[in-house]
């Protein structure tokens, strides 16, 4: 018996998106790579196996538990820890991450000690703050931090990177990328250290490549939304031409259909999540309840495939729909397109089933 709610995904379309990105990066006039970011799919084993089957050799994730899962599938696959490691997880970082992103001397000191104890050399990418005000060292402090890193004999300073358009919404531009390249040059000139990796950011930076505006020398991007949803929601604010934007579809069952008023009766306050809902009074109309709620997904990230259906809101376990112009009945399974936050939460939720639509070689 099928179980719902369920997130279904197309292996064929995922493979197409991987191949599209491979061809896009191979077409650059300088060597440039992309790294799949698996956090939005919670390092789901079947998806990781497709990535590996398509020739991916390095995968990035912000959670060590996900990196551990990747290593259990293929110990040969290199892993990149996206979130700065906490001091409590240094040992696990050395064990499961081949490379980690860093910005603090305390963290580097502990990474050095743990890597030395384990008899390994750990790679690090020093994150640079370029305006988004999330993680990263201020440009004026890079050389001082670099001198410290170069004193560590079990740390390989392989690169610098930046993150944009995630916290403050500061957009990646050609000028931001050129600034990162100038920092790379100053490290070589002042410290005599040549960096192998210049990581220019995430899906939001991909638009520079698509518009032939990426400065030569940026040689790595970390891609999640582009890979799994075929779109860029920050710069392009649209699907990427040539990529599938419908790899994932969320399906939920209808558990009630009734004609009800559109405006609540009685004194109102906030809802169960502290919000103050607003309502449009359109009189009596047909309303349906789907068996999915905010514990499973952010409702605002769903788009009904049936254009005659409108999402009105929901609680932790219920989503309320206006189905006045649709022939929905109890037991029907409705399908929804999703955005990146919805994919992230749905894949994380144990209450949402996951199903692959096609089976390939993996």
N, C-alpha and C positions, 0 to 999 in steps of 0.2 A: 504493500500500500504506500502510495506517495505521501510525503509529509510536507507541510507548509508552515510558515513562509519558507521560501527557497530561493537561493541565488543560483541561476544557471549561467554557465559560461561556455563560449565556443572555442574549442581548441584550434580549429581551423583559422578563425579570425585572429586569435592570439599569435599563431605562427606567422600569419601575414604581417602583423604589426612588427614583430621581431625582425622579419626580413626587410621590411620597409626601412626601419632604423639602421640596420646593418648597411644597406645600400646607400642611404643618405650620408652616413658618416664615412663610408669608403670613398665617396665621391669628393670629399674635401681635398684640397690641394696639399694639405699637410696631414700628418698622422693624427687622427682624432678618434677617441673611443667613447662609448656610452656604457654606463653601468645600470642594469635594472635595479630599481628600488622595490623591494618585495614587501614593505611594511603595509601597504594598502591591501594586500592579499594575505597578510599574516603568515608569510612564507608557506603558503598552502602546498603540501608535497606534490600533488599532481601538476601544479603550475610551475613549481621549481623544476620538475623533471622535464617539462616542455622547454623551459629556458635552456637547460643543460643540453637537451637533445638538439637544440638549434645552434649549439656552439658557444653559448655564453660561458665565460670562464671566471667571471667575478660578479658577485651580487652584493648589493648594499642593503642594510636594514638598520633601524634605530633601536631595535630590541635585541639584547644578547640571546634571549630564548629563541628568537627566530634564526639568529646566526647558528646556534647550536643545532636547530632542526635542519638547516641547509647542510652543515657539516656531516650530519648523520646520513644524508642522502648521497653526498659526494664530498669526501674529505679533500679531494683535489681542487674543488671549487674555491677560489679565493674569496674572502669576505671582508667587507668594509663596514665598520660600525659608524653610523651616521651621527648619532647623538653623542656628545662628549661623555666619556665614561665617568660614572660616579666612583668615588674612592672605594666604596664598598664592593665594587664589581671589577676591580683591576685584575684579579686572578682569572676570572672568567673571560675578561677581555683578551688577555694574553692567550688563553686556551682556544677561544672560538673566533676571534677576529684577527685576520692577517694584517689589517690596517685599521687604525682608528683616527678620528678627528680630535684635535686637541687645541686648547687655548690657555691652559693653566700650568704653571711651574709645578705646583703640588701634584697634579695628575701625572705630569711627565716624570717626576721623581719616583713615584710609585710604579709607573709602567717600567721604568728602567730597572728598578729593584726586582720586580716580578719576572721580567724578561730574563734578567741575569740568572735568577734562581732556576728558571725553566730551561736555561741554556739555549735561548732563541734570540733573534734580533727582530724587534717589532717595528713595523712601518707606521709612520704618522704623517698626517696631513695637517699643517698648521692653518687654522681657520683665521681669515682676515675680515675684520668688520668694515664693510663698505657702505653702511648707512641704514640697513634694515633693523639694526639694534637688537639682533638676537645674539648668537654666539660669534666669537671672533676677537682677535687681538687688534687694537687700534694700529693703523699703519705706522705711526710714529714709534711704536714699541716692538715692531717686528724684528729689527736687527738684534736688539737686546735679547729677545726670546730665542732668536736663532742661535746666538752665541751659546746660550745655555744648552740648547738641544744638541749642538755639535760636540759638546763635552761628554755626552752620554754614549757609552760604547755598545749598548744593547738597544739603541734606538736608531732607526734609519729614517732620517728626515727626507721623505720622498717627494713631498709636494706642499703646495699652498692651495687653499680653496676659499670660496665664499658662498654665502647663502643669501638670496634676495627673494622678495615677494612672498615670504612666508609669514612673517610677524607684522611688520609695519606696512607691508604692501609696496615697499620701495622697488621700483621696476629695474630689471637688468637692462643696461644700455651698452652701446659700443664703448662709451666713455668709461663706464664702470669696469668693463673687461680690460680696456687699455691700462687703467690704473693698476689692476691686478698684475698685468704683464710688466709694468714698470717696477713693481715691488719684486717680482721675480728677477729682473735685471739688477736691481740694487743688491739683492742677496748674493748674486753671482759676483758683482763688482766689489762689494764691501767684505763679504765673508768667503769668497772663493768657492761657494757651494752651488753646484748645478742641480736644479730640481727637475725631476722627471715628470711630475704631474702638476698641471695647472687646471684645477677643477673649477669651472665657471658657473656652477649652479645646477638648477633643476629644470623641469619642463618649461618654466617661464623664460629661461635663457635660450631655449630651442628656437624661438622666433628669430633670433639674430642669425642663426644658420639658414633658416628658411627664407630669410630676406637677403641672404648673401652679405650680411653686415657683421659677421663674427670676425674679430681681428685674429690674424694668424698667430698661433702660439697657445691659445686656449686649447687644451687637448683632451678634456674630459667633461662630460655632463652626466648627471645622476637623474635618471628618468623613471617616474612612476606613473603620473597621470597620462603622459603621452603614450606610454606603452600599453597601459591597461584600458584607458578610456579614449585614446585617439584624439585628445583635445588639449587645448591650453586655455584654462579658465581665467588667466591673469592678463596676458598680453593680447593674444588673438581673440580671446573670449569666444572661441568657436572651435569646431572640429578641425583637425588637420587634414588637408587635402591628401588623399591617398591612403589614409589610415581608417580602420574600423572604429567607430565610436559606440558600437553596440555589442561589444564582447560579452558584457554582463547584463542580465535582465533579472529583476526581482519579481517574484510571483507570490501573491497572497490570496488567501481564501476569503470569500464573502460569508459572513456568519449572521447578518441581519439585513433585511431590506424592508423599510416601512416609509409610509408617508407621514411626515412630521412637520411642525412649524420650523421656520428658518431662524427664528429669534427666540432665545431662551425666556422662560417664564419665571419670574421671581427676582429677588435682589441678587446681584452678581458681585463677585470679588475676583481674586486671582485663581488660576487653575492649579493643578497638582504640581506644576513646575515653576510656580511663582510668576507666571505671565498673566497679563491682563488681556484676555481675548476680545476681539471685536467681531461683530456679526452684521451681516447685511440682511435686512428684512425683505425677503422676496415671497413671503407667504408659504403656504403648504407646498411641499415638494418631496419627491422620492429621495430618501437618504439611505446609504448603505454603510455597514461597518465591516472593515477588513480586519482579519486577525493578525495584526502587526501593530507595533507602537514604538514609542520613543526609547524603550529599553533595547529595541532591536536596531533602529535606524533613526537618523534625523529626518523626520517626515518632509521637511522643506526640500530635501534633495531628491524627492521622487517626482517623476513626470509620467502620468498615465499614458500608456500607448494608445488607448482609446481616447481620442480627443474630445469625446462627448462627456467624459468624466472629469470632475473637478475635486481636488482635495480640499476639504474644509478645515481639517485640523485633527487632533488626536490626543490621546493620553498615553500612559506607559504601555498599554497592551492593545489599544484600539485605534484605528484610523477611520475617521468619518469622511464620507464621500457624498458629493452631490451627483446622483445618477438619474436625474430627472429626464435627461435626453438619451438614456441608454436602457437597454433591456436586461439589466443585471438582475440575477436572482440568487437566492441562497445556495451556496455550494459552488458558485462560479469561481474560477481562478483568474484573477486580474494580473496583468503584466505591467511593469513600470521600468522606464529607463532611469538611470541613476547618475549622480555626480560623484566626485572623488570622496568627500566626507562620508557619503552613504556607503560607498564601496568599502571604505576603511572600517566603518562600524559594523556593517553586515558580515564581513569576513571575520571580524573579531567575536561577534555574538555566537554563543553556542546554541542559541535558539533558532538560528537561521540555517537551514540545510544548504549544502553546496552540491552542485551536480554538473558534471562535464557533459556537454552535448555530443561530442564526437570523440572517438578513441583513435589515437594515432600510433606511432611507433614506440612510445615510451611505456 
